[in-house]
């Protein structure tokens, strides 16, 4: 049965059709007979108990320069959709958090993916704290003296914004680097949020593995190798994706976190692993679907839709529908 699907995302006109995971999810939805509607988060409105969006029906094509055809602008009640995808990019700020509060109020049998309550309560760099034996030494602090003491214990560290994304604001600070205090002052002047510090894993030069999980099950992995002279492997800052397989340690990590992902309704997640250490659990707008499909031929988008359809059917059975 065809579903009515809403994509809450950044403007679809600007996506990279060969890299964007939301675009690939949309193409797979169409292949399964589902109808697509796209809106941006600023067009999400709560008005006297009614949650609505203003957007357009879309039809997607893998054709450069003509990848989307739009229907007319229209207002739709959010509960008129079977599935709503929470897919706008971070930053994970109060605007993002507010959108999760509103999406929790989607009525009827509407399924929001990933579950907005758990997206809000499972930020990328905080959910890993539930698995301390799987992660490198980690500190969350705003106090420069605390971070300085952490570096004294562990040597080289990575310092980054707690709610950042795409590799922005990530610094490798060796023990001899004298910029720690200045960086902490700069971040303090920009935000009241604490920073996250982690022990630097030198093996990152060989890659930072992105593992795609669908309802807790492994779909596959890609390795992201930093550009020459870079400490960051994010593809937004020049990292190179390459084919990869999983080690036993990485499978152990996935098995450990899988029950929590399923319980929280986090159907599409991407975890980051460096040299056997879990560094992030990406739940807001994970990427990597198209790279995985190119390297391994794995259609993880189909796996995601099968999980969504199962979850939706189970909800309807529970509601007697």
Phi, psi and omega in degrees: 000131179291141180250152171269120189238128175253135176252108173271107189206174173289166185310124186288340179298333189262003186287155171275109188292343179261001182225338188283126182287325179297320177301317180293321176299320179295317178300318180294322177301314179298319180298335180266006177088013180272153179258139186251144175222133183238138175215159176262157190297334179289352178257017175266124189229130169254120185223105177051049176090352181253129179256123184221166177226156177240116184196204185219146168296144180227152170234127185258147176218142176277073182222112184301126179087349179215048189272354180216136172243132186256145165274185179289155174297139177203156174265136179227141171292137183296328181283004172278353179260145174283321183226135172239126178264122175272096190225012175289149182290150169298175031286149180275078183247191183295331176295317178296314180299318179300320180297325178292323176298318181292317182294335175298339183267010174299127187266185176062218182260016182297129178256122176261130183236128349290163181306120187296328177299315184277334170299315180295324186261010180224054180303151186317310189266000180254327181298330180296340180295343177286351184229062188298332181282350179262349188251156172291163176309130189226142174227139171242119187198158173248344184281116180303325180294323178295316180293321178299319178293323178298316179294324178298326179285323193246356182080221182304139178228163167254132177240129183208159177297142182294328183242026179280179179203162174066016179084001182290134175073021180265126183235135170265120184241094175296166184300329182274353180290130184260015185264001185303309182299317180297319179295316178298320177296318180298312180296322179297326178287340182266333188202155174270359182286149173288170175257168172241131177243139176224149174302133180290131178255107187300333182293355178300336178297338177269352175135156177240113188276129172260118179251125180269127177241135179242111184050041178086350181265143181289125172264327181156186184212152169232155175255135180246114186259129180297150173294160180305128179082003182254146172266347185259137181257358183303138180292338176298335184243028172099005177296149182252128178275141176217161181297145182208161172236176184254142174273170177297321178299319180292324176293324176297316178301313181298318180296326181291320185269344185305313181300322179293321179296315180296316181299327184269002179069030178265085190284330181233110180227157175228117181260152179248128182229128177240116176052041177084011179242128179283123182249330179210152170238103187274118183237345186283302180212065184298154181234178174113357184296316186287324178295317178299319181293322179293318185282316189248350185073014182275119178272078180294335177297321176294320177299320180296314181293325176297321178293319179297314182296322176296315182295320180293317179297320180294321177297318181291322177296318180296329180273357179079018182261000000 
